[in-house]
């Protein structure tokens, strides 16, 4: 043992231990994570298909400070997968060069909110995402409803972040 305390516990100085310590150094703070999720537009949504295969697709989103809101086509494979198995992981990342890479992975259970497809019926729970989403993604103030999309909310059980700019 090298005697280096990690969270109060002595550990061997293995590559995995060194990577874990580095992981803590490059984690975003809560404020950094919140700002990053508010500024980014595109995420990658991973679902589990009925045969167990993962499916990943890109989608626009909005973050309200607690939950990630996805406005998905209701006839998509993503929607179908989540109806059968609501486990979901989402990655939001940015950067081109290695020392610019940063991102957040959020995992948990998908919850369908509002009518599907969404027609704009009053729904108090959708007031905030429908205020934020059109401004962020379309540059308009009114949420458009096309009769093909509906809302999925991910309030994450797990959030992992990285910011290689801190290395």
N, C-alpha and C positions, 0 to 999 in steps of 0.2 A: 504494500500500500504506500501511496505517496503522501498520505496524511492530509490531502486537500479536502476540506469539508465542502460538501454539496448539500445544501439544505440541512446542515447539521449532522450529516452522516459521512463517515469516511468511506471512500471508494477506491477501487483499483484505478490506476491511470491507464485505462485501456482506450483504444480509439473511440469506442462508443461513449465512454465517459467524457472524453475531450469534446466530442461532437455535441453531447448534451449541454455541456457548459457553454459552448459556442452558440447553441440554439437559444439559450437564455439571453445571451448578449445581443442577438439579432432580432429578438422578438419585438414587435411593436408594442408600445404602451396602449392602454385603453383609448386614450385621446387620439393617438396616431392611427389606431385601427378604425375608430369612428370616422375620422377625417378622410382616410383612404377609401372606406366604403361609400362615403357620401360623394366623393369626387369621381370614382370610376363608374363606367357605364355598363360594361359587358362582363358577364360571369360565365363560367362553365358549370353546368348542372349535371351531376352524375346520379343515375337511378339504377335500379336493379330490375332487369327484365324477368318475366315469368320463368324462363329457362335458366336463370341465375347469372346471365351475362350482364356486365355493366354496359350502360348506355350513357354517353356524354354528349351534350349539345350546348351551344352558346345561346345566351338569352340576355336581354336587358333586365335590369333590376332597380330597385330603390331600397335604401336602408333607412329605417326610421329611428335608429339609435338602440333598438332592442331586437328587431326582427328584419329579416331580408324578405322583401316582397317580390315575387316573380309573376309577371303577367304572361301567361302561357296560352298557346293555342290549345283548345280543348280536344281537338282531334289529332294531337301529336302523340308520338310514341312516349314522350316524357309524361304526359298527362295520364295515359293508359297505364304505364309502369307504376306511377305513384298511386293510382287508384287501387292497384293490386298489392303494392308494397310501398308504404309511405316513407321508407328510409331514403334519405337524400344527403348528398354532400355537394357543396358548391365551392369553387375556387374563383377568386378574383385576384388577378395578378397584373403587374406592369413592369416595364423595364426592357431594355434591349441588351445592353452590355451586362456582363456578370455582376459588376459592382453597382448596378442600378436595380437589380431584381428585388422585387418586394411583392408580398401578397398575403392573402388571408384564405384559410380553408374553414368553412363552417359546416357542421354536420348535425343532423337531428332528424326530426320527423316532420314531413310535409302536412300542412293543414289547409284544406280548401275553404276559402272564405267568400261569401256572397253567392249569387246565382251563377250557374254555368250553362251556357256562356253568359258573360256579364252584359247586361243591358242598361245598367245605370240605376236600377232600383235603389232607393235609399238604404244604406247600410252604414251605420255609425262606425263600425270597425274599419271600414275602407276609406273613411274621410281623409286620414293622413296620407296613406300611400297614393290615393287618387289626387291629392294636392301636390305631392312631391314628384310623382312619376312623369306627368306631362311636361312640367317645367324642365326637369333634368334631361329627358330624352327627346322631346319634340320642340322645346322652346315655346310652349303655349301654356295657358293657365287652366283650360278645361280638359278633363279626361275624355278622350274619344272612346266610344264603345262601338265596336264593329260587329258584335254578335258572334265572334269567333274565339275570343279570349276570355280568360277568367283568372282569378287570383289564387296564388299559392303562397302561404306564409311559412317561413322557416324561422322559428325562434330557436337558435342553436343550442344544443347540449354541449357542443365542443367548438372552440375557436382556436386555431393555430395560426400564427402569423410569422412572417420573416421579412427582414429588411436588410439586404446585403450591403446597403450603403453604410451600415454601422460597423462593417468589418474593417 
